[in-house]
């Protein structure tokens, strides 16, 4: 009993010390992140986690961060978001499309906390949305593919036919055909964001059917690796990575990749919330904002092509070139955007078709 | 259809089916002894990460396979301890093992996520690999593919042509009778479960060292569960397990070739993607629809604990 008492006293002292400490120094704000897949070493979630780390470093002392990885989209996500909030988080970033409704629900339950949802479209007083113009990077990859291809066939391993993925496929196609009008893009849907085995099989299938430029909108490095292997048999077989720079998985065959950089956005947003100046977020940032960037180009890309790409990149940044500048023609030949104007953001967000030059049939929802 | 394409489809089908065959054969033997181990997904994950780590550090895929096998055996021994020695519910223990294995592999595998292996060259069988069409598809495969065929023959021979196979099946049918005539039911069940773990570990090793030479969390992607389902739909018959695995792999590869051909087909890709599952279930149900053969082949005491003292 005596012993218990003394332990209690010690504990009390400790608590007291802790509370005085926090009184002297305002407690850092906790920022929570919800990830859809494991952080891993490359890919969608990895890029978000890099952003989290950058933000934490930039705001050192003012914030602490916490993340939960591999959270399924749907009901489970709501539980995780709630737990982050009740665990002390003031700001939560949810980084996958399927978290939209759970985020909205929790946001309405905690009006004094702040929520940010990636790639969705629902906002609230305390809920902002953010996204990146991935298609700008895709367009440039397409241009390089068009310059490098010999078979005039590109292969595209894709996850689900949602607007964001279709923007990528269509922008890649537009880019490729802007320099190689004969080119066609073939798509295999694997109906999974993450299944290295399936992604690899899809890539090998496309390669065996004549594609010499392959890319992917899935989460693993399998496509880049498959291309690297087959590069030994066909020296003109190249790949383009997505999300992250995956050149170490395809040192001789991965030409570049469209990468996402979230760090600046996270830092800026959290700063605004901390300062009380936040007025709602609806960010759709592109190359101009530094949210999309091409990974360093492979040495296999000829200098002339490199120059073109740099030029195009600058044009995109300056707003002089839009990957979906009219005329944009659908697969069936219908004109979607007339010559003389660019596709609007609303039109981009509702994309549910292939443009001309994509060879496959679009699965219907 | 050109012959090159047939060969390519066939080749990819066999590769895709191999991890399923390896794992399902092991599970079949386990279940034949009356033990239901639902942990295949977890065992494959642990096998995959163990094989990857050892191959990366030693440069020897063979040692990698051995590591995967040993890891699988350890995992299933753990299951045996819970479900056989402690008589815990087999379904619950198996599910727990699955969750545990997937989590453990993610934890142990963290430092390996950024690493890659160079791909292992296929093992060409002289002369046979020169055959037109079939040569490339059947005889220019990874060594583990041939191993899966050897194991198929070995399991079928063991179960139906040897005395110990008969004993194992007896333990799965009526453990009480087997016990009464002096067989150590628990030991036999342990051995069967450990064999199952070894095979699932090798199946995992195939994924991380040969199929996609990398390790990432979640890379088994449900193949353990598919293997479990295959055993049931194949009504516990080894040859049908292989048939089902290739059917599954074949349907998956074929739908990809259809999509990648650039043909304009008015079939939703989601339907094409679900085709492997549908085709496998439908076909295996059709060929196994005879009730009496199901009863004949399914182990009567599957999933039921046995207490030697009772």
Contacts between the chains, C-beta under 8 A, distances in Angstrom:
chain1	res1	chain2	res2	distance
A	37	B	218	7.5
A	38	B	106	6.4
A	38	B	216	7.3
A	38	B	217	4.1
A	38	B	218	6.5
A	40	B	113	5.2
A	40	B	216	5.7
A	40	B	217	6.7
A	41	B	113	4.4
A	41	B	114	4.0
A	41	B	216	7.9
A	42	B	114	8.0
A	70	B	217	7.6
A	70	B	218	7.6
A	153	B	262	7.9
A	155	B	260	6.7
A	161	B	269	7.3
A	184	B	262	6.5
A	186	B	259	7.8
A	186	B	260	5.4
A	186	B	261	7.5
A	186	B	262	4.7
A	187	B	259	7.0
A	188	B	256	5.4
A	188	B	259	4.5
A	188	B	260	5.0
A	189	B	259	6.5
A	189	B	269	3.9
A	189	B	270	7.7
A	189	B	272	7.8
A	189	B	273	6.7
A	190	B	256	8.0
A	190	B	273	7.0
A	191	B	269	6.8
A	191	B	270	5.9
A	191	B	273	4.0
A	191	B	274	8.0
A	192	B	221	7.4
A	194	B	218	6.3
A	194	B	221	7.3
A	195	B	221	4.3
A	196	B	212	4.5
A	196	B	214	6.7
A	196	B	216	6.2
A	196	B	219	5.0
A	196	B	221	7.3
A	197	B	16	7.3
A	197	B	207	6.7
A	197	B	211	5.9
A	197	B	212	5.8
A	197	B	219	7.3
A	197	B	221	6.3
A	197	B	223	7.4
A	198	B	221	7.3
A	198	B	252	7.4
A	200	B	211	7.3
A	200	B	212	5.0
A	201	B	12	6.0
A	201	B	16	6.3
A	201	B	252	7.1
A	201	B	253	6.3
A	201	B	256	6.0
A	202	B	256	5.4
A	202	B	260	7.3
A	204	B	12	6.6
A	205	B	8	8.0
A	205	B	12	7.1
A	205	B	253	7.1
A	205	B	256	4.4
A	205	B	257	5.5
A	205	B	259	8.0
A	205	B	260	4.7
A	206	B	260	4.8
A	208	B	5	7.9
A	208	B	8	4.8
A	209	B	257	7.1
A	209	B	260	5.0
A	209	B	261	6.1
A	209	B	262	7.9
A	211	B	260	7.7
A	220	B	214	7.9
A	220	B	216	5.9
A	220	B	219	7.7
A	221	B	214	6.6
A	221	B	216	7.8
A	222	B	212	5.2
A	222	B	214	7.2
A	225	B	116	6.7
A	225	B	212	6.9
A	225	B	213	7.1
A	225	B	214	6.4
A	226	B	212	8.0
A	229	B	119	5.3
A	248	B	114	7.7
A	248	B	116	7.7
A	249	B	116	6.0
A	249	B	214	7.8
A	359	B	262	3.3
A	360	B	259	6.0
A	360	B	260	7.8
A	360	B	262	5.8
A	360	B	263	7.8
A	360	B	264	7.6
A	361	B	263	7.8
A	361	B	264	5.0
A	361	B	265	5.6
A	361	B	266	6.4
A	361	B	267	7.7
A	363	B	268	4.5
A	363	B	269	3.5
A	363	B	270	5.9
A	363	B	272	8.0
A	364	B	268	5.3
